[in-house]
Amino acid sequence: MNFSSGIICRYGCGPDAVLDNETGLVWDRSTALAGLGAGGNFDWNSAHVHCNTLKNGSRTGWRLPTLQELGSLVDLSESNPSLPSGHPFFNVGGFSYWSATSSSYSPNLAWFVSFFDGSQKVDFKYVEHGAWCVRSGQGVDPQ
């Protein structure tokens, strides 16, 4: 599958989900910004609930990604969003998204990734960020 200029696509794309051929993970094609809370974002616990209960098409088994998984999407040569040029995702923008990874410094902190600049930071779990859900890609297609 090619997106442009003969470059082999890193992603296999379905209407609702995207298979990352580098990691084998399947990502929700449209991030969850229109969710709970004032800014359409989620606190850390609500982000987990959102992903764990997501039914994307007929697919279940979604979860919040680890920091390493979420960070694998970042392209530091790009900004706002810091994703590879020609990426197939919707509604990403330069927003920040929770990871499932808690901080080793405090049980009240967890890691998030800013897709404005690709940075990885910790924040209090009660603060709201977006949720970008993922599921295992083994034996599944991105439909």
Secondary structure, 3 states (H helix, E strand, C coil): CECCCCCECCEEECCCEEEECCCCEEEECECECCCCCCCCCECHHHHHHHHHCCCECCECCCECCCHHHHHCCCCCCCCCCCCCCCCCCECCCCCEEEEEEECCCCCCEEEEEECCCCCEEEEECCCCEEECCEEECCCCCCC
